[in-house]
Amino acid sequence: METGLKIIQTSKKLHQIDIKELSIQISLSGLSFCILNRSTNTVGHLQHVPFDKKLTPFDILERIIATLDDGAVYDQTFSEVLLIYQNELSCLVPKPLFDEAHCADYLKFNAKILTTDYISFDEIPFNDSVNVYVPLVNVNNFMFDRFGSFEYKHASTVLIEHILKHQPLSNVPNIYVNVNEHHFELVVVKDYNLVLSNTFEYITKEDFIYYILFTIEQLKMDPETLKLKLMGTITEGDDLYQIVYTFIRNVEFVMPHHKFNFIEEPKAAHNNYVLLNSFK
């Protein structure tokens, strides 16, 4: 009788663990939510919640809660959560001159702040500066209760970092305009150096072009030679694009630097620049 050990081999299917990250952007125009699946490098969810008007911090928190509670898409575990504040309450300070004890003093020259406002800051290594800004404490407290550990930063930090990181070799000034429904960020770069970063609110297309042309005039730039690079909620042929193209010769859209796949493609590749580039 033959005896021995019979080995039965079975195949086991390896299940890939989905590693997902969540970024939430709070702007003057509304909220934006993005979920990135790191395992597949795919943006699986992109949602915008517009505001009809400027909201109070209380109302903003209510909108965030309502969105997160609406459906199961946010009821999952995220490896990283990031909150992005996109508002005019920010100020850049050269790092050698920065003193955390004077954060309120830096801000009060550029924005109207309250004595009760909590002030935070981001360091930007690319140009050795510090971005001082006002986050929303009630929103931060909620995010911690909901998700535990999370990060937050200002939208202009993300914008400046990625512009300086990917700025092409150029001997002419580059003006980057990130367009939102009621405001836009304007960043000027020359010879790999940040010249200016500011946020402007606008209502009409005339407001929009006025701030751009005023900046060009103040910085003594030539609209015939500089390059204007657009991103955000602007499309070729719309009113904002047409009026910009009327006054400035070299206008182009900024193409994304990420390599994400999308379950549902955005309307244009240059949309959601800050939100999509917020993922590390």
Secondary structure, 3 states (H helix, E strand, C coil): CCCCCCCCCCCCCCCCCCCEEEEEEEECCEEEEEEEECCCCEEEEEEEEECCCCCCHHHHHHHHHHHHCCCCCCCCCCCEEEEEEECCCEEEEEHHHCCHHHHHHHHHCCCCCCCCCCCEEEEEHHHCEEEEECCCHHHHHHHHHHHCCCEEEEHHHHHHHHHHHHCCCCCCCEEEEEECCCEEEEEEEECCEEEEEEEEECCCHHHHHHHHHHHHHHCCCCCCCCEEEEEECCCCCCHHHHHHHHHCCEEEECCCCCCCEECCCCCCCCCCHHHHCCCC
